Amino acid sequence: MIRDLHTLLDDTGRRQLRALLLRITVAAVLQGLAGATLIPLLGAVFTEDWDRTWTWAGILAALVIAHHLLILRNHLRSGELSSRLLRLLHTRLGETLTTIPLGWFGAGRSANVNRLVTKTAIDVATAPAHLIAPVITAFATPATIIAVTLVVRWEIGLALLLGAPLPLLAYRLYLRVIERVENDWETGTNRASAQVLEYATQQPVLRAYGRTLDESSPLGAAFAEQDAQARRMVLGNSAASAPLFLALQTVLTVVLALVVHLSLARDADIAVLLAVMVLAVRFVEPLTAVAEVAGGLRIAAVGMRRFQEVLSLEPLPEPQTPAAMGEPTVEFREVTFGYEPERPVLRSLSFSAEPGTLTALVGPSGAGKSTVLSLIARFYDLDPGAGTVLVGGRDIRELGTEALMRQLSLVSQDPYLFEDTIENNILLAKPGATREELERVARLARVDEIVHRLPDGWQTRVGEGGSTLSGGEKQRVSIARALLKDAPIVLLDEVTSSLDAENERLVQQAIAQLAEDRTVLVVAHRLQTVRSADHIIVLDEGRVTESGTHTQLLAHDGTYRRFVELREQADAWKLTPH
């Protein structure tokens, strides 16, 4: 654990940790020496040598005072170190999350990250304040007591020395058992956390279908599993601690029996034996104390390992000198990519998109349309030899993430708005924008109509994820944000797929504004969006099967023509009265 803490801390924190370890060790040795002074002190009392009694009493008092002063200082410094560690964990985690590929997120990892930031960070940060001292004391104090008793009564010292491995072995067994049960509990807790997030965010769907929290629901099952694992952890902790405390009591019993045996001998020094008996009890106390915090030690160790797993993630490679870009073109050259190596989504894909044009990506579900946008935004990196994605005529890996992001605006099918005002959600793209710029993009994206309709206007809070706005309103705010960023390349992922006719019309107008002087790529299912595109690329199983304009593709009996026919049939469908 000390090694893991050393890795997680910065240089200042490491110096503080080394100083803390030294003070804890000195305090533990002083504790052992304070117990050792009982031997000459009781000897002086029994022989009524009051001068020696007061001398050793003064030494004992000095050792006790020094020990408690060190303990007080350690409490203060360990608290400071814990606070520093917590800040570092949050800072380093934030830095890591902003440099790793965005494709890493998902698959339940959002819940895991949330748990890291909250509970796990606290578990790890409490280690310097509450867990290190018992561990060091459990070794340093008994070692001091063994050294003293070997000098004073070698028989008892030898018994302590030979008996020490027994509780240590029991302690290792204890750690092994609780590691297994706590890993299972941690897994169950992460699963329950993910289910809680899903349950909270999907309330409209659950209520619409009458699904409540019951034992058969995924959340109920996750809670039941977590409860079962918590019971197993408690039972496993109790079962594993029994051999440990039995080992400690066995060592203490053997030593006390030896003291009684020696006290019956003619040459026995009763004062020495009495003091040694007290030392034997003091020998066991630190070991008992560390057993009581073993669970916390294990939790902190697991938390450190989980932090290390995330902090050791490889960031996106960045060029030492970012390459200069040309015109804001987008090009794929023989790109092959899959989320799983054996299941490619894109296969030798090649196409290009030019400035001032709207390029529509069309195809069945699973054809790789959204994957294309993800690769342009460098959410994932291509394997060596798997082709090249170029922006501005340069490999995106040569541009650097910051330079690439300046060139892109991304609007997803389900845009996320932060729990803030409409104004601040748009200004996220350009915090220093003027009022004129803000109102201009609002008009272009048809957000001005939303602002005028709502009582609080620009200061209307949109709720978590934009929950107080409709899907179309969120799309328009998101497009306004993209317009304000004024990036030369805009990526739109099915932004009209779930909108009503009026919102679709308004969003289509906003898209047309975007395409006037930018390179726009849109994943589209709506015929109106596709028909107005300058260039249409039809994907199927990760390959380009057709490309051209709407008129050109309709002239061929291919996938696109069938797509258009199906869409026209769907648009013509209506209810007839009986």
Secondary structure, 3 states (H helix, E strand, C coil): CHHHHHHHCCHHHHHHHHHHHHHHHHHHHHHHHHHHCHHHHHHHHHCCCHHHHHHHHHHHHHHHHHHHHHHHHHHHHHHHHHHHHHHHHHHHHHHHHCCCCHHHCCCCHHHHHHHHHHHHHHHHHHHHHHHHHHHHHHHHHHHHHHHHHHHHCHHHHHHHHHHCHHHHHHHHHHHHHHHHHHHHHHHHHHHHHHHHHHHHHCHHHHHHCCCCCCCCCHHHHHHHHHHHHHHHHHHHHHHHHHHHHHHHHHHHHHHHHHHHHHHCCCCCCHHHHHHHHHHHHHHHHHHHHHHHCHHHHHHHHHHHHHHHHHHCCCCCCCCCCCCCCCCCCEEEEEEEECCECCECCEEEEEEEECCCCEEEEECCCCCCHHHHHHHHCCCCCCCCCCCEEEECCEEHHHHCHHHHHHHEEEECCCCCCCCCEHHHHHHCCCCCCCHHHHHHHHHHCCCHHHHHHCCCHHHCECCHHHCCCCHHHHHHHHHHHHHHHCCCEEEEECCCCCCCHHHHHHHHHHHHHHHCCCEEEEECCCHHHHHCCCEEEEEECCEEEEEECHHHHHCCCCHHHHHHHHHHHHHHCCCCCC
